């Protein structure tokens, strides 16, 4: 049977006590994330701090992922027309 890993918490938190040991599942329920999310954050760390306990996606701008912006490289009408003809396939007639 696999051994349950407990990690020590150091810091000041509303629901967690300083110096106590918690499992990944207890920590993930505290911040409302998944088990794998907290496990990946705390991988190879000796103890957990308040900085490790943030909500999922909160550092990347919220829970809604942003769509990539379209980059407009062609600014003038001449560039647009030139691009249109430069992308055409050349055909040879004999």
FENPE-V517986 format. One record per pair of residues at least 12 apart in sequence whose ideal C-beta (glycine too) atoms are under 10 Angstrom apart, sorted by sequence separation. I is the first residue (numbers start at 1). J is the second residue. If there is no record, write none. Layout:
i/j
I/J
I/J
This chain:
i/j
8/20
9/21
23/35
24/36
26/38
27/39
41/53
8/21
9/22
24/37
25/38
28/41
41/54
6/20
7/21
8/22
15/29
16/30
24/38
25/39
27/41
38/52
6/21
7/22
15/30
23/38
24/39
27/42
38/53
5/21
6/22
7/23
14/30
15/31
22/38
24/40
6/23
7/24
9/26
13/30
24/41
5/23
6/24
9/27
13/31
24/42
37/55
38/56
4/23
5/24
7/26
37/56
4/24
6/26
7/27
33/53
37/57
4/25
6/27
9/30
27/48
31/52
33/54
31/53
33/55
34/56
30/53
31/54
32/55
33/56
24/48
31/55
32/56
33/57
27/52
28/53
31/56
33/58
21/47
22/48
27/53
21/48
31/58
19/47
28/56
7/38
7/39
16/48
5/39
16/50
7/42
13/48
10/46
11/47
13/49
5/42
8/45
10/47
11/48
12/49
13/50
16/53
7/45
8/46
9/47
10/48
11/49
12/50
15/53
7/46
8/47
9/48
10/49
11/50
7/47
8/48
9/49
10/50
11/51
13/53
7/48
9/50
11/52
11/53
9/52
9/53
7/52
